Each structure stands twice: as structure tokens, then as C-alpha cells.
Amino acid sequence: MRKEIKLALIIFLAIFIIDQVVKYGFAVWGWDANGSIMSLKLAYNYGVAFSMFSFLAENLKYIQVFIVILGTIYLFKNKEVFYKYYIPIALLYAGGLSNILDRFTYGAVVDYFYWHYMFEFAIFNFADVMIDLAVVIIIIMQIQDSRREKKLKEKA
């Protein structure tokens, strides 16, 4: 097994397990903490980001599973994409699949970070942060590639 696949699996499992344990703590054990900047409060999100598409509540999990399957097929057919972006892909899959598992387990995504200092922000979870981090890493890598290509063209 290639080192990229091993590292991606380790990252995936670590993020997925941590996220599920924390969500279980909020959903089952009633973890809760109030702070002046941020609070940790259980909330269920029946939609996606900012509760969009919540009208699809029960069907959303199947739509998301279908999208993950399509993405996985794409990565199998384009292995070079996986090997180039294996770290953000591992983060993206861990966060995405953890949120999808919530939909099957709890009927909605378990959210708990609630920012309320100076402005009210959406309630989110660790998986959401990992998904956002994956997107940022991919964008940075794309910008770096674009700059490299531009420099190569200038030299030619």
C-alpha cells in the first residue's frame, strides 16, 4: 500500500473518530458549556451549511451518499488527483462522511460550536471545520500550481 493511502486512512480515521465521539458527547451525554465568546450547545442541522436545503431533510442523506459515491468513482478513475490532494481529500471525506453518519444516526447533523461574540454566527461542528480546511488547502495548492505554471511560461 502506498504511503499516501496509508496516511490518508490514518487522517480519515482520526478525524472521523474524534468527530463522532465529540458529537456523541453532545447528543447523548448532554455536554454543554457557555462562554462569553463562544458556547458549546447541541443543535441539530436538518439541512446543509446554514440549514440550506432543510426541506430535503430525510432525503438529503441519500443525495449526499450518492455524491460521495460519484466522487469516489472519479478518484478511482483519476488516481493522480487523489495522490496530489490526498491530505485534503482525507479531511473532506472524514468530515463529510461523519456528517452523513449523523443523518443516519440522529436524523440530522449534530452541531455544537456557537460563536456569539460581536456577531451571531452559524452553529457548526469539528467535521465542518475539517471540510472547510480541506477546501482551503485545495485552493492554496491550486494557486501555487497556477503561479508555478505562470513562472514556467515566463521563462519559456
C-alpha positions as CSV (number, residue, x, y, z in Angstrom):
1,M,0.0,0.0,0.0
2,R,1.4,3.4,-0.9
3,K,2.3,5.8,1.8
4,E,-0.2,8.4,0.6
5,I,-3.1,5.9,1.0
6,K,-1.8,4.9,4.5
7,L,-1.5,8.5,5.6
8,A,-4.9,9.4,4.1
9,L,-6.5,6.4,6.0
10,I,-4.9,7.5,9.3
11,I,-6.0,11.1,8.9
12,F,-9.5,9.9,7.9
13,L,-9.9,7.6,10.8
14,A,-8.5,10.0,13.4
15,I,-10.8,12.9,12.3
16,F,-13.8,10.6,11.8
17,I,-13.5,9.0,15.3
18,I,-12.8,12.3,17.1
19,D,-15.7,13.9,15.5
20,Q,-18.1,11.1,16.2
21,V,-17.0,10.8,19.9
22,V,-17.5,14.6,20.4
23,K,-20.9,14.5,18.7
24,Y,-21.9,11.5,20.9
25,G,-20.9,13.5,23.9
26,F,-23.3,16.4,23.0
27,A,-26.1,14.3,21.7
28,V,-26.2,11.6,24.4
29,W,-24.3,12.8,27.4
30,G,-25.6,16.4,27.2
31,W,-22.3,18.2,27.1
32,D,-22.8,21.9,27.3
33,A,-20.7,25.0,28.1
34,N,-21.5,28.7,27.9
35,G,-18.8,31.2,27.2
36,S,-18.6,35.0,26.6
37,I,-17.2,34.5,23.0
38,M,-18.3,31.0,22.1
39,S,-20.7,28.4,23.6
40,L,-20.9,24.7,23.1
41,K,-24.5,23.9,22.6
42,L,-26.3,21.0,21.0
43,A,-28.1,21.8,17.8
44,Y,-29.4,19.6,15.0
45,N,-29.0,20.8,11.4
46,Y,-31.5,19.2,9.1
47,G,-30.0,20.9,6.0
48,V,-26.5,21.6,4.9
49,A,-24.5,24.8,5.5
50,F,-26.6,27.4,7.3
51,S,-29.5,24.9,7.2
52,M,-30.0,25.3,3.4
53,F,-32.0,22.5,1.8
54,S,-33.5,21.5,5.1
55,F,-36.8,20.8,3.2
56,L,-34.9,17.8,1.9
57,A,-34.3,16.5,5.4
58,E,-35.0,12.8,5.1
59,N,-33.7,12.5,1.5
60,L,-30.6,14.7,2.0
61,K,-28.6,11.8,3.4
62,Y,-29.2,9.7,0.3
63,I,-28.3,12.5,-2.0
64,Q,-25.1,13.1,-0.1
65,V,-24.2,9.3,-0.2
66,F,-24.8,9.4,-4.0
67,I,-22.4,12.4,-4.3
68,V,-19.7,10.7,-2.2
69,I,-20.0,7.6,-4.4
70,L,-19.7,9.8,-7.6
71,G,-16.6,11.5,-6.0
72,T,-15.1,8.1,-5.1
73,I,-15.6,6.8,-8.7
74,Y,-14.0,9.9,-10.0
75,L,-10.9,9.4,-7.7
76,F,-10.6,5.8,-8.8
77,K,-10.6,6.8,-12.4
78,N,-8.2,9.7,-11.8
79,K,-5.7,8.4,-9.3
80,E,-3.3,11.2,-10.0
81,V,-5.9,13.6,-8.5
82,F,-6.0,11.5,-5.3
83,Y,-2.2,11.3,-5.0
84,K,-1.9,15.0,-5.5
85,Y,-4.6,16.0,-3.0
86,Y,-4.7,13.0,-0.6
87,I,-4.5,15.0,2.6
88,P,-7.4,17.4,1.8
89,I,-9.3,14.5,0.4
90,A,-8.9,12.6,3.6
91,L,-10.1,15.6,5.6
92,L,-13.0,16.2,3.2
93,Y,-14.1,12.5,3.3
94,A,-13.8,12.3,7.1
95,G,-15.8,15.4,7.7
96,G,-18.4,14.6,5.0
97,L,-18.9,11.0,6.0
98,S,-19.1,11.8,9.7
99,N,-21.8,14.4,9.0
100,I,-23.7,11.8,6.7
101,L,-23.4,9.2,9.5
102,D,-25.1,11.8,11.8
103,R,-28.0,11.9,9.5
104,F,-28.5,8.2,9.7
105,T,-27.8,8.0,13.5
106,Y,-29.5,11.1,14.8
107,G,-31.7,12.2,11.9
108,A,-29.7,15.4,11.4
109,V,-26.1,16.7,11.7
110,V,-25.0,17.3,15.2
111,D,-23.6,20.8,15.6
112,Y,-22.3,22.4,18.8
113,F,-19.9,25.3,18.2
114,Y,-21.8,28.5,18.6
115,W,-19.9,31.8,18.0
116,H,-21.7,34.8,19.5
117,Y,-19.1,37.5,20.2
118,M,-19.8,40.7,18.3
119,F,-22.0,38.9,15.9
120,E,-24.1,35.7,15.8
121,F,-22.6,33.0,13.6
122,A,-24.0,29.7,12.5
123,I,-23.6,26.7,14.8
124,F,-21.1,24.2,13.3
125,N,-19.0,21.2,14.3
126,F,-15.5,19.8,14.0
127,A,-16.3,17.9,10.8
128,D,-17.4,21.2,9.2
129,V,-14.1,22.8,10.1
130,M,-12.2,19.9,8.5
131,I,-14.3,20.2,5.3
132,D,-13.5,24.0,5.2
133,L,-9.8,23.3,5.9
134,A,-9.8,20.8,3.0
135,V,-11.2,23.3,0.6
136,V,-8.7,26.0,1.8
137,I,-5.8,23.5,1.3
138,I,-7.0,22.7,-2.2
139,I,-7.4,26.4,-3.1
140,I,-3.9,27.1,-1.9
141,M,-2.5,24.2,-3.8
142,Q,-4.3,25.4,-7.0
143,I,-2.9,28.9,-6.5
144,Q,0.6,27.6,-6.1
145,D,0.3,25.4,-9.2
146,S,-1.0,28.4,-11.2
147,R,1.9,30.6,-10.0
148,R,4.4,27.8,-10.9
149,E,2.9,27.5,-14.4
150,K,3.0,31.2,-14.9
151,K,6.7,31.4,-14.0
152,L,7.4,28.5,-16.4
153,K,5.6,30.3,-19.2
154,E,7.5,33.5,-18.5
155,K,10.9,31.6,-18.6
156,A,10.0,30.0,-21.9
